[in-house]
Amino acid sequence: MQGRITLRLFVVIQALLLGAFALLEAAASQDDAQKAEPKTVAQKCLVCHGDYDKLAEKTAAFKTSKGETGTPHRYVPHEDKKDIPECTECHLIPHSIPLTDKSEVVKAGNVDWCYSSCHHASTLQPCKACH
C-alpha cells in the first residue's frame, strides 16, 4: 500500500515539474520574441529604411527652410552616437506598413524638433559655436 502511495506521489511530483518546466520554456520563448521585436518607432522604421548611419549619408544634402545644408538624421548627443531621435518627431505623418502607395508618403520639410530641443538659436551650428 505504501509503495502505491509513494509511486503515485512520485508521478504527481513529476507531472508538476514537467508542467512547470513547460511554462518556463514558453515564457522564455515569449521573452525572446519580445526582445526581437523593435521597441521604438525609430527601430521599427530602420527595419526597412536601413542603417541609421547610411540614412544620414543619403540625406547629407538636406536643405532646411533657413537654407542650411546637412543631414537631419543625427544622434543625440551628436558626439556620443547614443540615441536616435524618434522618426515621428519630424516625420509627423508616418506612412502605412507595408507601404502600398508612395504618394501617401509625407516628407518632413523642417527641423523644428532640432530647433526646439537643442538648436535654440534656430541654426544647426554646433553648441560650442555659441556656448
ABEGO torsion letter per residue (X at the ends): XAAAAAAAAAAAAAAAAAAAAAAAAAAAAAAAAAAABBABAAAAAAAAAEBAAAAAAAAAABBBAAGBBEBABBBOBAAAGABBBBAAAABABBBBOBBABAAABBBBABAAAAAAAABAAGBABBAAAAX
